[in-house]
């Protein structure tokens, strides 16, 4: 909401056609809220009959709303699309573990197991955006202590393909680190107010948006204003931030054996395009789609093109026809 007015979504018509069911599962101490899109998520029988289960993992400081523009384009017969709020963000309460990468990977393993059990015969696909791409990648790659999540395919949107500090605008990342350090240094209440500052949210939103469409930019700023500060407490947002700038997908690339689609942006300020090509080459079975004239907000600015790429990846025969 900007200036006291509701800003209509440019994707509202498509999303309104998709049935949505809200539920809650207790996962690793978190009351994890999830939204199921499509008729295949309407009840237990429909979930059991789903032919494809898509688990959608949002980015840092967002919640399930962020990927709704992409989800709105992906409703297909037999698809069950599940979008949780990460623990400590949106409506989901914090988990018992620390909200670092290991904590989120453990949570994702258990979350996927829970929703997978409801659709045991379905093809399993995981989609991750931005920080979600790091969590998904780390969860897919096997380690000495934990096997990777067994999926049929994966999709990474705006993948963090290289360390954020080495991105095209790494100076902005360093400024952000200073901002979060300040938020950690001051008293709890002041720190929370600083980290949730509408002014800082607007600065971040302006820096990330690339579209010249004024109406679309206004809606993007409204989305960030509504949902970017919906975190449970200062500890959660600081732990997750450290995880987001301390890891990247390339660390796990060689261990991701499932067919993987990378949807990258030519103007992404966080990851240079050359790093996306290196990431594709480092993965055993990956393909790369690059969208021009967009940055780190593919899910807001180019969701239709992203959904078409996902369709072509998951349903190549149908996409070709």
C-alpha angles and dihedrals in degrees: 000000000000125000089355093300130114113240112217118230115244086219097048095110094054093044093048089061092058118086111234129199123187119208141161129225126185105233123172092336094312123117090225114199117205136183120214117205124200135031090280090071097050099099143348095275092050092048091051091051096048114126096199127030116197117190111197120203118194129212136259117309091358130101137209092296092072096070096038092100089060093041090052089063095047104060105128133163108276094017120128109191116193120191117180129188106242113247111279094019133088110348096336118103122227120278126236093251125074111277093242127116094277090051094051092045091053090047092049091051090054095041093051091047090054097050092037090058088060092054103032097163097045126110105251121225126172122202121194130183125202107313085012088061089059093048092047094047094049090048093050096050115082119233134189090264102037137028118233120259105270105235133165093222143349135211123201117193116197088353116203093237098171138018109299092228089064095051124118089268100032089148088069090054089053090050089050091051089054090049092052092045089055089049088054096046100055125071116291098256094045091045092053091050091048094049091048094045111144089214093057091045089054092049090052092046093050091049094052102041114092103171119110091207104111095203092051092047090051090052092047091052089048091052092052091046091053102042112014095084098043095115125134100232145334095271093057095050093045095047091048092047092053089051092049094055097036098058140039138185094257089072090067102030098106092051096054104094100166118097105272133195118207115200107192135176124232091218100041108147093201102051125029116230092241089062090055090056091049090050092053091050092049094055121083095228114013138134127196129218116188120201116204128220095023136096135195094326102073088138091061104030104033109020094135093057091044091053091049090054090049091049092051089049098046101030105025094163093051093044091052092052 
